[in-house]
Structures are given as C-alpha cells and as structure tokens.
Amino acid sequence: MATFAMLTRLSPEALTKPRLVADLNKKVEQRIKQECPRVKWIANYAVLGPCDYLDIFEAPDNETAAKVALLVRSFGHATTETWLATPWDRFETMAKLLR
C-alpha cells in the first residue's frame, strides 16, 4: 500500500458553526469507509496555516487516493491537495542505489 498526505481547507460555510465540524468529519469518514474499504487511516491533525487539516492514509493505488480526495470534496465544504509520501527508509534505499 502507498502512503498519502492530504491537506484539506474547509470553506467559510463549513465553519459558520464550528461545533458541527466533528459531525461533518464523521459523515466524511463513514462515506470513505463505505466507498474505499481498503483505505487505512494512519493519522489526522488540525494544523495552523493555509490549510485546516492534514490526513495521512494508506491506499492500494493512486486511483483510490483520488477517490478519497473526491469524496472529501463532494460534501461541498472543502478543497484538498493530496501527495504521495515515500517513507524515509525506502527513499534512503532508493538514493543509495543511484549512481
């Protein structure tokens, strides 16, 4: 499985009642579990800066990761940016094999 990092920025409409953010998160989580059962959530963080959340998850392929991002955006309350993340030990091994 590949590891992905997804940054999410909520729209101003999503934050009109901050206490409802947890409810929105539960709905998104349930939908992802239903549509992408092979996705494994590793961690989620609320972050400071231009984005509101950082999620780390594993997916079997890029297409499944794209579905996760699409599902998050489908609720109409967020934009996402998703990156493939290579674990450091794997990256280091690849670097050592280069000439």
N, C-alpha and C positions, 0 to 999 in steps of 0.2 A: 504494500500500500504506500502511496505517496503522501507526503505531509504538505498541508496548505495553510497559509496565514491569510485571513480575510479581515480587512479593515472595513468597518461599517460606520456610516454617518447617518444619523437619524434626521428626518426632515423636521422643520419647526412645528408642523402639525402633530407630529408624534410626541412632542414634548409639551403640549398645552396642559396636560395633566401628568406630571412626572410619575405619580404613583401607578399609572396604568402601563408604564414601560415593562414591568415584570409580567403583566398579563399578555402583552404583545409578544414578549420573548417566549412565553410558554406556547403560544399558538404557533409561532415560527418553528420552535423546537419539535412540536408534535408533527407538523407538516413535513419537516425534513426526515424525521424517523419513518414516517409513512411512505414517502416518495423515494428515499435514499437509504434503505435499511442497512447497507454495508458501510455507511459513513460512521466513523468513530470520532466522537468529540474528545479532544485532548484537554483544552482549557479555553476559558473566556475571561476577558479582562475589560473593565471600563478603563478608558485611557483619556489623558488630557491631550489637547492638541486639536488638529483639524478633524479628527475622527472621534467617535464616541466609544467604539468597541474594537477589540482585537480578539478574534477567534482563531484557535489552532485546531485543525481537524485532519483526519486521515481519510482518504478516498481511494478507491481502486484505480481511478484514472481521471484524466483532465475533464472528460465529459461529465462525470459525476460531480466533480468540484464545481463545474459551471452550473449544474442543476441546483446545487446548494445556494450559490450566489443568486441565481434566478428566483429561487423560492423566497429568499430573504427580501429581494426587491419586489416580489409580486404582491406583498402586503401594502405596497404604496407608501411606505414610511421611511425608506432608506435608499442609500446608494452604497455600493460595495466596490472594493478593489481586492482582488484575490491573487496571491502569489504562490508559486511552487516554492517550497522550502526544503533544502537539502540538509540533512543532519551533518554537523561539523565533521564527525569521524568519517563519513562517506565522502565528503568534499575533500578532506585531507588525503584520503586514499587516492582519489582521482588525481589530485595535484601531484602526488608523488610519482604517479605513473606517466606524467607528461615529461617530455624531453626538454 
